[in-house]
Amino acid sequence: MLTIESVDKQSVISIKLVEVKHEKLASVCLAINVNDFGFCGNNERIWLGMNQINSFLEELDKLATKQGRAVLNSISPKEFGLVFQSQSLAQHIQVNYKLSRNIYHPEPNYLTVQGGFMVAAAAPAQIVANWHQNIC
């Protein structure tokens, strides 16, 4: 499991590999949980394309040495979004997330949790290493 934890330890995003598909569109299915100051959400089946993941990890790795942003979105655009943004080579990096789950009761509707928090400047490099070790 991969975790992204805030500097103040009050917020965490947990990511766990569920399934990998190589045929047609190379992709992974992840279970994602968010707990942000006690406000929680989860979706056990978020699909991400491998090309998007690889681009995200490359951009995330660059944040240690330059300003910029790394963006990751699910194949279904409303389900999951994750953005790491560095304004300068400061001590912290802003993380913004959006996690939704579609429910049908009786009409389709999205339950959504979204927010943001700060992570240590070293977090992106640790996330890249842990992603390759724990996810794919």
Biotite code that builds the C-alpha atoms (Angstrom):
import biotite.structure as struc

atoms = struc.array([
    struc.Atom([0.000, 0.000, 0.000], chain_id="A", res_id=1, res_name="MET", atom_name="CA", element="C"),
    struc.Atom([1.116, 3.530, -0.793], chain_id="A", res_id=2, res_name="LEU", atom_name="CA", element="C"),
    struc.Atom([0.263, 6.419, 1.534], chain_id="A", res_id=3, res_name="THR", atom_name="CA", element="C"),
    struc.Atom([0.461, 10.158, 1.003], chain_id="A", res_id=4, res_name="ILE", atom_name="CA", element="C"),
    struc.Atom([0.456, 11.879, 4.386], chain_id="A", res_id=5, res_name="GLU", atom_name="CA", element="C"),
    struc.Atom([0.170, 15.555, 5.244], chain_id="A", res_id=6, res_name="SER", atom_name="CA", element="C"),
    struc.Atom([2.897, 17.396, 7.122], chain_id="A", res_id=7, res_name="VAL", atom_name="CA", element="C"),
    struc.Atom([0.623, 17.740, 10.167], chain_id="A", res_id=8, res_name="ASP", atom_name="CA", element="C"),
    struc.Atom([-0.345, 14.029, 9.998], chain_id="A", res_id=9, res_name="LYS", atom_name="CA", element="C"),
    struc.Atom([-4.059, 14.956, 9.935], chain_id="A", res_id=10, res_name="GLN", atom_name="CA", element="C"),
    struc.Atom([-4.679, 13.920, 6.331], chain_id="A", res_id=11, res_name="SER", atom_name="CA", element="C"),
    struc.Atom([-3.808, 10.796, 4.370], chain_id="A", res_id=12, res_name="VAL", atom_name="CA", element="C"),
    struc.Atom([-4.526, 9.258, 0.985], chain_id="A", res_id=13, res_name="ILE", atom_name="CA", element="C"),
    struc.Atom([-4.036, 5.472, 0.822], chain_id="A", res_id=14, res_name="SER", atom_name="CA", element="C"),
    struc.Atom([-3.653, 3.674, -2.503], chain_id="A", res_id=15, res_name="ILE", atom_name="CA", element="C"),
    struc.Atom([-3.737, -0.101, -2.966], chain_id="A", res_id=16, res_name="LYS", atom_name="CA", element="C"),
    struc.Atom([-3.360, -2.131, -6.153], chain_id="A", res_id=17, res_name="LEU", atom_name="CA", element="C"),
    struc.Atom([-6.444, -4.200, -7.020], chain_id="A", res_id=18, res_name="VAL", atom_name="CA", element="C"),
    struc.Atom([-5.874, -5.378, -10.600], chain_id="A", res_id=19, res_name="GLU", atom_name="CA", element="C"),
    struc.Atom([-3.583, -4.928, -13.629], chain_id="A", res_id=20, res_name="VAL", atom_name="CA", element="C"),
    struc.Atom([-4.692, -5.221, -17.275], chain_id="A", res_id=21, res_name="LYS", atom_name="CA", element="C"),
    struc.Atom([-2.241, -5.368, -20.164], chain_id="A", res_id=22, res_name="HIS", atom_name="CA", element="C"),
    struc.Atom([-4.527, -6.042, -23.138], chain_id="A", res_id=23, res_name="GLU", atom_name="CA", element="C"),
    struc.Atom([-5.950, -3.180, -25.245], chain_id="A", res_id=24, res_name="LYS", atom_name="CA", element="C"),
    struc.Atom([-5.390, -0.242, -22.874], chain_id="A", res_id=25, res_name="LEU", atom_name="CA", element="C"),
    struc.Atom([-2.675, -1.001, -20.309], chain_id="A", res_id=26, res_name="ALA", atom_name="CA", element="C"),
    struc.Atom([-4.225, 0.054, -17.011], chain_id="A", res_id=27, res_name="SER", atom_name="CA", element="C"),
    struc.Atom([-4.424, -0.583, -13.297], chain_id="A", res_id=28, res_name="VAL", atom_name="CA", element="C"),
    struc.Atom([-7.339, -0.682, -10.911], chain_id="A", res_id=29, res_name="CYS", atom_name="CA", element="C"),
    struc.Atom([-6.699, 0.909, -7.527], chain_id="A", res_id=30, res_name="LEU", atom_name="CA", element="C"),
    struc.Atom([-8.555, 1.115, -4.230], chain_id="A", res_id=31, res_name="ALA", atom_name="CA", element="C"),
    struc.Atom([-8.214, 4.684, -2.941], chain_id="A", res_id=32, res_name="ILE", atom_name="CA", element="C"),
    struc.Atom([-9.118, 5.926, 0.531], chain_id="A", res_id=33, res_name="ASN", atom_name="CA", element="C"),
    struc.Atom([-9.003, 9.519, 1.766], chain_id="A", res_id=34, res_name="VAL", atom_name="CA", element="C"),
    struc.Atom([-9.121, 10.701, 5.373], chain_id="A", res_id=35, res_name="ASN", atom_name="CA", element="C"),
    struc.Atom([-8.736, 14.474, 5.610], chain_id="A", res_id=36, res_name="ASP", atom_name="CA", element="C"),
    struc.Atom([-9.219, 15.756, 9.175], chain_id="A", res_id=37, res_name="PHE", atom_name="CA", element="C"),
    struc.Atom([-11.779, 12.996, 9.764], chain_id="A", res_id=38, res_name="GLY", atom_name="CA", element="C"),
    struc.Atom([-13.678, 13.645, 6.539], chain_id="A", res_id=39, res_name="PHE", atom_name="CA", element="C"),
    struc.Atom([-13.488, 10.344, 4.649], chain_id="A", res_id=40, res_name="CYS", atom_name="CA", element="C"),
    struc.Atom([-14.181, 8.805, 1.274], chain_id="A", res_id=41, res_name="GLY", atom_name="CA", element="C"),
    struc.Atom([-13.210, 5.692, -0.631], chain_id="A", res_id=42, res_name="ASN", atom_name="CA", element="C"),
    struc.Atom([-13.599, 4.020, -3.987], chain_id="A", res_id=43, res_name="ASN", atom_name="CA", element="C"),
    struc.Atom([-12.435, 0.438, -4.372], chain_id="A", res_id=44, res_name="GLU", atom_name="CA", element="C"),
    struc.Atom([-12.308, 0.454, -8.213], chain_id="A", res_id=45, res_name="ARG", atom_name="CA", element="C"),
    struc.Atom([-10.517, 3.425, -9.778], chain_id="A", res_id=46, res_name="ILE", atom_name="CA", element="C"),
    struc.Atom([-9.041, 2.709, -13.225], chain_id="A", res_id=47, res_name="TRP", atom_name="CA", element="C"),
    struc.Atom([-5.906, 4.570, -14.353], chain_id="A", res_id=48, res_name="LEU", atom_name="CA", element="C"),
    struc.Atom([-4.076, 4.263, -17.671], chain_id="A", res_id=49, res_name="GLY", atom_name="CA", element="C"),
    struc.Atom([-0.426, 3.246, -17.467], chain_id="A", res_id=50, res_name="MET", atom_name="CA", element="C"),
    struc.Atom([0.621, 6.068, -19.820], chain_id="A", res_id=51, res_name="ASN", atom_name="CA", element="C"),
    struc.Atom([-0.967, 8.623, -17.488], chain_id="A", res_id=52, res_name="GLN", atom_name="CA", element="C"),
    struc.Atom([0.656, 7.011, -14.453], chain_id="A", res_id=53, res_name="ILE", atom_name="CA", element="C"),
    struc.Atom([4.101, 7.045, -16.064], chain_id="A", res_id=54, res_name="ASN", atom_name="CA", element="C"),
    struc.Atom([3.752, 10.717, -17.070], chain_id="A", res_id=55, res_name="SER", atom_name="CA", element="C"),
    struc.Atom([2.564, 11.587, -13.559], chain_id="A", res_id=56, res_name="PHE", atom_name="CA", element="C"),
    struc.Atom([5.512, 9.818, -11.941], chain_id="A", res_id=57, res_name="LEU", atom_name="CA", element="C"),
    struc.Atom([7.991, 11.559, -14.269], chain_id="A", res_id=58, res_name="GLU", atom_name="CA", element="C"),
    struc.Atom([6.528, 14.979, -13.437], chain_id="A", res_id=59, res_name="GLU", atom_name="CA", element="C"),
    struc.Atom([6.369, 14.131, -9.737], chain_id="A", res_id=60, res_name="LEU", atom_name="CA", element="C"),
    struc.Atom([10.037, 13.150, -9.759], chain_id="A", res_id=61, res_name="ASP", atom_name="CA", element="C"),
    struc.Atom([10.946, 16.553, -11.265], chain_id="A", res_id=62, res_name="LYS", atom_name="CA", element="C"),
    struc.Atom([9.272, 18.470, -8.416], chain_id="A", res_id=63, res_name="LEU", atom_name="CA", element="C"),
    struc.Atom([12.322, 17.860, -6.214], chain_id="A", res_id=64, res_name="ALA", atom_name="CA", element="C"),
    struc.Atom([14.396, 20.188, -8.395], chain_id="A", res_id=65, res_name="THR", atom_name="CA", element="C"),
    struc.Atom([11.987, 22.617, -10.046], chain_id="A", res_id=66, res_name="LYS", atom_name="CA", element="C"),
    struc.Atom([8.651, 24.358, -9.786], chain_id="A", res_id=67, res_name="GLN", atom_name="CA", element="C"),
    struc.Atom([5.746, 22.687, -11.470], chain_id="A", res_id=68, res_name="GLY", atom_name="CA", element="C"),
    struc.Atom([2.875, 20.322, -11.109], chain_id="A", res_id=69, res_name="ARG", atom_name="CA", element="C"),
    struc.Atom([2.142, 16.648, -11.521], chain_id="A", res_id=70, res_name="ALA", atom_name="CA", element="C"),
    struc.Atom([-1.432, 15.679, -12.410], chain_id="A", res_id=71, res_name="VAL", atom_name="CA", element="C"),
    struc.Atom([-3.063, 12.253, -12.332], chain_id="A", res_id=72, res_name="LEU", atom_name="CA", element="C"),
    struc.Atom([-6.661, 11.618, -13.412], chain_id="A", res_id=73, res_name="ASN", atom_name="CA", element="C"),
    struc.Atom([-8.645, 8.416, -13.605], chain_id="A", res_id=74, res_name="SER", atom_name="CA", element="C"),
    struc.Atom([-9.872, 7.023, -16.918], chain_id="A", res_id=75, res_name="ILE", atom_name="CA", element="C"),
    struc.Atom([-13.380, 8.052, -15.822], chain_id="A", res_id=76, res_name="SER", atom_name="CA", element="C"),
    struc.Atom([-12.649, 11.741, -15.248], chain_id="A", res_id=77, res_name="PRO", atom_name="CA", element="C"),
    struc.Atom([-15.131, 12.301, -12.425], chain_id="A", res_id=78, res_name="LYS", atom_name="CA", element="C"),
    struc.Atom([-13.821, 9.479, -10.234], chain_id="A", res_id=79, res_name="GLU", atom_name="CA", element="C"),
    struc.Atom([-10.327, 10.553, -9.165], chain_id="A", res_id=80, res_name="PHE", atom_name="CA", element="C"),
    struc.Atom([-7.918, 13.425, -9.584], chain_id="A", res_id=81, res_name="GLY", atom_name="CA", element="C"),
    struc.Atom([-4.627, 14.120, -7.823], chain_id="A", res_id=82, res_name="LEU", atom_name="CA", element="C"),
    struc.Atom([-2.428, 17.214, -8.261], chain_id="A", res_id=83, res_name="VAL", atom_name="CA", element="C"),
    struc.Atom([0.952, 17.944, -6.687], chain_id="A", res_id=84, res_name="PHE", atom_name="CA", element="C"),
    struc.Atom([1.889, 21.624, -7.036], chain_id="A", res_id=85, res_name="GLN", atom_name="CA", element="C"),
    struc.Atom([5.153, 23.282, -6.020], chain_id="A", res_id=86, res_name="SER", atom_name="CA", element="C"),
    struc.Atom([5.233, 27.061, -6.011], chain_id="A", res_id=87, res_name="GLN", atom_name="CA", element="C"),
    struc.Atom([8.936, 27.276, -5.268], chain_id="A", res_id=88, res_name="SER", atom_name="CA", element="C"),
    struc.Atom([11.686, 25.102, -3.894], chain_id="A", res_id=89, res_name="LEU", atom_name="CA", element="C"),
    struc.Atom([10.161, 25.533, -0.449], chain_id="A", res_id=90, res_name="ALA", atom_name="CA", element="C"),
    struc.Atom([9.718, 23.090, 2.395], chain_id="A", res_id=91, res_name="GLN", atom_name="CA", element="C"),
    struc.Atom([6.266, 21.894, 1.340], chain_id="A", res_id=92, res_name="HIS", atom_name="CA", element="C"),
    struc.Atom([4.238, 20.902, -1.711], chain_id="A", res_id=93, res_name="ILE", atom_name="CA", element="C"),
    struc.Atom([0.484, 21.365, -2.074], chain_id="A", res_id=94, res_name="GLN", atom_name="CA", element="C"),
    struc.Atom([-1.550, 18.224, -2.811], chain_id="A", res_id=95, res_name="VAL", atom_name="CA", element="C"),
    struc.Atom([-5.119, 18.545, -4.080], chain_id="A", res_id=96, res_name="ASN", atom_name="CA", element="C"),
    struc.Atom([-7.416, 15.581, -4.579], chain_id="A", res_id=97, res_name="TYR", atom_name="CA", element="C"),
    struc.Atom([-10.909, 14.713, -5.718], chain_id="A", res_id=98, res_name="LYS", atom_name="CA", element="C"),
    struc.Atom([-12.413, 11.264, -5.131], chain_id="A", res_id=99, res_name="LEU", atom_name="CA", element="C"),
    struc.Atom([-15.919, 10.271, -6.193], chain_id="A", res_id=100, res_name="SER", atom_name="CA", element="C"),
    struc.Atom([-18.079, 7.193, -6.267], chain_id="A", res_id=101, res_name="ARG", atom_name="CA", element="C"),
    struc.Atom([-21.119, 6.755, -8.466], chain_id="A", res_id=102, res_name="ASN", atom_name="CA", element="C"),
    struc.Atom([-24.209, 5.439, -6.710], chain_id="A", res_id=103, res_name="ILE", atom_name="CA", element="C"),
    struc.Atom([-27.632, 4.564, -8.073], chain_id="A", res_id=104, res_name="TYR", atom_name="CA", element="C"),
    struc.Atom([-30.354, 5.256, -5.554], chain_id="A", res_id=105, res_name="HIS", atom_name="CA", element="C"),
    struc.Atom([-32.697, 5.485, -7.489], chain_id="A", res_id=106, res_name="PRO", atom_name="CA", element="C"),
    struc.Atom([-30.996, 7.934, -9.898], chain_id="A", res_id=107, res_name="GLU", atom_name="CA", element="C"),
    struc.Atom([-27.245, 8.028, -10.643], chain_id="A", res_id=108, res_name="PRO", atom_name="CA", element="C"),
    struc.Atom([-25.387, 10.402, -8.370], chain_id="A", res_id=109, res_name="ASN", atom_name="CA", element="C"),
    struc.Atom([-21.757, 11.031, -7.422], chain_id="A", res_id=110, res_name="TYR", atom_name="CA", element="C"),
    struc.Atom([-20.639, 11.135, -3.798], chain_id="A", res_id=111, res_name="LEU", atom_name="CA", element="C"),
    struc.Atom([-17.486, 13.254, -3.705], chain_id="A", res_id=112, res_name="THR", atom_name="CA", element="C"),
    struc.Atom([-14.767, 14.195, -1.252], chain_id="A", res_id=113, res_name="VAL", atom_name="CA", element="C"),
    struc.Atom([-12.232, 16.790, -2.326], chain_id="A", res_id=114, res_name="GLN", atom_name="CA", element="C"),
    struc.Atom([-9.667, 18.943, -0.628], chain_id="A", res_id=115, res_name="GLY", atom_name="CA", element="C"),
    struc.Atom([-5.997, 19.520, -0.225], chain_id="A", res_id=116, res_name="GLY", atom_name="CA", element="C"),
    struc.Atom([-3.101, 19.509, 2.185], chain_id="A", res_id=117, res_name="PHE", atom_name="CA", element="C"),
    struc.Atom([0.633, 20.126, 2.359], chain_id="A", res_id=118, res_name="MET", atom_name="CA", element="C"),
    struc.Atom([3.268, 17.390, 2.147], chain_id="A", res_id=119, res_name="VAL", atom_name="CA", element="C"),
    struc.Atom([6.999, 17.598, 2.816], chain_id="A", res_id=120, res_name="ALA", atom_name="CA", element="C"),
    struc.Atom([9.210, 18.589, -0.116], chain_id="A", res_id=121, res_name="ALA", atom_name="CA", element="C"),
    struc.Atom([10.771, 15.096, 0.019], chain_id="A", res_id=122, res_name="ALA", atom_name="CA", element="C"),
    struc.Atom([7.371, 13.379, -0.376], chain_id="A", res_id=123, res_name="ALA", atom_name="CA", element="C"),
    struc.Atom([7.270, 13.275, -4.216], chain_id="A", res_id=124, res_name="PRO", atom_name="CA", element="C"),
    struc.Atom([10.541, 11.325, -4.484], chain_id="A", res_id=125, res_name="ALA", atom_name="CA", element="C"),
    struc.Atom([9.348, 8.920, -1.779], chain_id="A", res_id=126, res_name="GLN", atom_name="CA", element="C"),
    struc.Atom([6.011, 8.470, -3.531], chain_id="A", res_id=127, res_name="ILE", atom_name="CA", element="C"),
    struc.Atom([7.718, 7.657, -6.857], chain_id="A", res_id=128, res_name="VAL", atom_name="CA", element="C"),
    struc.Atom([9.943, 5.041, -5.181], chain_id="A", res_id=129, res_name="ALA", atom_name="CA", element="C"),
    struc.Atom([7.053, 3.538, -3.193], chain_id="A", res_id=130, res_name="ASN", atom_name="CA", element="C"),
    struc.Atom([4.783, 3.519, -6.253], chain_id="A", res_id=131, res_name="TRP", atom_name="CA", element="C"),
    struc.Atom([7.248, 1.391, -8.197], chain_id="A", res_id=132, res_name="HIS", atom_name="CA", element="C"),
    struc.Atom([7.795, -0.860, -5.182], chain_id="A", res_id=133, res_name="GLN", atom_name="CA", element="C"),
    struc.Atom([4.185, -1.275, -4.002], chain_id="A", res_id=134, res_name="ASN", atom_name="CA", element="C"),
    struc.Atom([1.844, -0.520, -6.911], chain_id="A", res_id=135, res_name="ILE", atom_name="CA", element="C"),
    struc.Atom([3.478, -1.299, -10.266], chain_id="A", res_id=136, res_name="CYS", atom_name="CA", element="C"),
])
